[in-house]
Amino acid sequence: MLSANTIDITQCRYHALKVSDDQKLVDAYFTVFREFRNSAGSCHVSSAILFVILKELGYDAKLCLGVVRSGAFHFDHSWIEIDGKVYDSAINMGLQGVRMAEPVFADYYLESGQKMHDIEYGQEEGGTPDIGVATILKIGFVRYMDDAPRKNGLWSVVKKLGKEVHLKLNIQELRQKYRENQWIVKSKYTN
């Protein structure tokens, strides 16, 4: 089984730049990808952080949550959509370190450069949400960001990574700005 460590970041950036000549978007994506590429089950965290960074850079990013199918696997997941295209840096490292698929950028696999073809995002029927999704649905975005076990929660990571893409961010202002924000739920969950 491949691990995230075997991913050639240079090759992935090359494929991303073939899909999009937007250097700012590519830089933001890879800043978050590098930070979390070896973190199993980090989709909710990394997607939330990428979402804020992309919004602060001026993109109309959507933070999505739902069931994803990759091969024989169905799992709860978070990802980003911009103009209906999927940006998913966390799909490569699922729970227990299982590699689910190649990282996805604007509906393209970043290792092979091929159009995404065997992953379905937002499966209609979600069933019972896992504990991560149940928590997100219950507490909402800002509390999720606040509750990470570090000073200033995940906002501190947003600030740190935002600096790498030339953003000057204030944590209190971010908390206020995103207080009404929630994940867009793409699957029907039952209680």
C-alpha positions in Angstrom: 0.0 0.0 0.0 1.3 3.5 -0.9 1.7 6.0 1.9 1.4 9.7 1.6 5.1 10.0 2.0 5.6 8.5 -1.5 3.7 11.4 -3.2 5.9 13.4 -5.4 4.9 17.0 -4.5 6.7 18.5 -7.5 4.8 16.2 -9.9 1.5 17.0 -8.2 2.2 20.8 -8.4 3.0 20.3 -12.1 -0.3 18.6 -12.7 -2.2 21.3 -10.7 -0.6 24.0 -12.8 -1.7 22.2 -16.0 -5.3 22.3 -14.7 -5.1 25.9 -13.4 -2.7 28.7 -14.1 -3.9 30.3 -10.8 -0.7 30.3 -8.8 -2.4 31.7 -5.7 -4.9 28.8 -5.7 -2.2 26.2 -6.3 0.0 27.7 -3.5 -2.9 27.7 -1.0 -3.8 24.1 -1.8 -0.2 22.8 -1.4 0.4 24.8 1.7 -2.4 22.9 3.4 -1.6 19.6 1.7 2.1 19.7 2.9 0.9 20.4 6.5 -1.5 17.4 6.6 -0.4 14.9 4.0 0.7 12.4 6.6 -2.2 13.0 9.1 -4.6 10.1 8.9 -8.2 11.1 9.0 -7.6 14.8 8.8 -10.2 15.7 6.2 -12.4 17.8 8.4 -9.5 19.8 9.9 -7.5 20.3 6.6 -10.7 21.2 4.7 -11.8 23.7 7.3 -8.4 25.3 7.3 -8.1 25.4 3.4 -11.7 26.8 3.3 -10.8 29.8 5.5 -7.5 30.4 3.6 -9.3 30.3 0.2 -12.1 32.6 1.4 -9.5 35.1 2.7 -7.8 34.9 -0.7 -11.1 35.9 -2.4 -12.3 32.5 -3.7 -15.9 31.5 -3.5 -15.0 28.2 -1.8 -17.6 25.9 -0.4 -16.8 23.6 2.6 -18.6 20.3 1.9 -19.4 17.3 4.1 -20.9 14.0 3.0 -20.4 10.4 2.1 -17.7 9.7 -0.5 -17.4 6.4 -2.5 -13.9 5.4 -3.6 -13.8 1.9 -5.0 -15.4 -0.4 -2.4 -15.1 2.1 0.4 -17.9 4.5 1.5 -16.9 7.0 4.2 -17.8 10.3 5.8 -15.6 13.1 4.5 -15.0 16.8 4.1 -13.7 18.6 1.0 -13.8 21.9 -0.8 -15.7 22.9 -3.9 -15.0 26.0 -6.1 -17.3 26.5 -9.1 -18.6 22.9 -8.7 -15.1 21.4 -8.9 -13.6 19.3 -6.1 -10.4 20.2 -4.2 -9.5 17.4 -1.8 -6.0 17.2 -0.4 -7.1 14.8 2.4 -8.5 11.9 0.3 -5.0 10.5 0.0 -4.8 9.6 3.7 -8.0 8.1 5.3 -8.5 6.8 8.7 -6.0 4.3 10.0 -3.6 5.6 7.3 -5.5 3.8 4.5 -4.8 5.4 1.1 -8.2 6.1 -0.4 -7.2 7.9 -3.7 -4.9 10.4 -5.2 -5.2 14.0 -4.0 -7.8 15.9 -6.1 -7.4 19.4 -7.5 -10.3 20.9 -9.7 -11.6 17.4 -10.4 -8.2 16.1 -11.5 -6.0 13.5 -9.7 -2.7 15.1 -8.9 -0.3 12.2 -9.2 -1.5 10.9 -12.6 -2.9 14.1 -14.0 -6.0 12.3 -15.0 -9.6 13.5 -14.8 -11.2 12.2 -11.6 -13.3 9.1 -12.5 -13.7 6.6 -9.7 -14.6 8.8 -6.7 -18.2 10.0 -6.1 -18.6 12.9 -3.7 -21.8 13.5 -1.8 -23.5 10.1 -2.1 -27.3 10.6 -1.8 -27.8 8.4 1.2 -25.5 9.0 4.1 -26.8 6.7 6.7 -25.8 7.3 10.3 -22.9 9.9 10.6 -19.6 8.9 12.2 -18.6 10.6 15.4 -16.7 13.3 13.6 -19.6 14.3 11.3 -22.1 14.0 14.2 -19.9 16.5 16.2 -19.6 18.9 13.3 -23.4 18.8 12.7 -24.0 19.5 16.4 -21.4 22.2 17.3 -20.9 24.1 14.0 -17.9 25.6 12.3 -16.5 28.2 14.7 -16.8 26.0 17.7 -15.1 23.2 15.7 -12.3 25.6 14.9 -12.1 26.8 18.5 -12.1 23.3 20.1 -8.9 21.9 18.7 -6.5 21.1 21.5 -4.1 24.0 20.9 -3.9 27.6 21.8 -6.5 29.5 19.6 -7.7 26.1 18.2 -7.4 25.6 14.5 -7.4 29.4 13.9 -3.7 29.4 14.9 -3.0 26.9 12.1 -5.0 29.1 9.7 -2.9 32.1 10.7 0.4 30.2 10.4 -0.4 28.7 7.0 -2.1 31.9 5.8 1.2 33.7 6.3 2.8 31.3 3.9 0.5 32.6 1.1 1.0 36.2 2.2 -2.2 36.7 4.3 -2.1 38.8 7.5 -4.8 37.3 9.6 -6.3 38.3 12.9 -7.8 35.3 14.8 -10.5 37.3 16.6 -11.6 38.9 13.3 -11.7 35.5 11.7 -13.9 34.1 14.5 -16.3 36.9 14.1 -16.3 36.8 10.3 -17.0 33.0 10.1 -19.4 32.8 13.1 -22.4 32.0 10.8 -20.5 29.6 8.6 -21.4 25.9 8.4 -20.4 22.9 6.3 -22.6 22.3 3.3 -24.1 18.8 3.8 -24.2 16.9 0.6 -25.6 13.6 1.8 -28.8 12.7 3.7 -27.9 11.6 7.2 -30.2 9.8 9.6 -30.0 10.2 13.4 
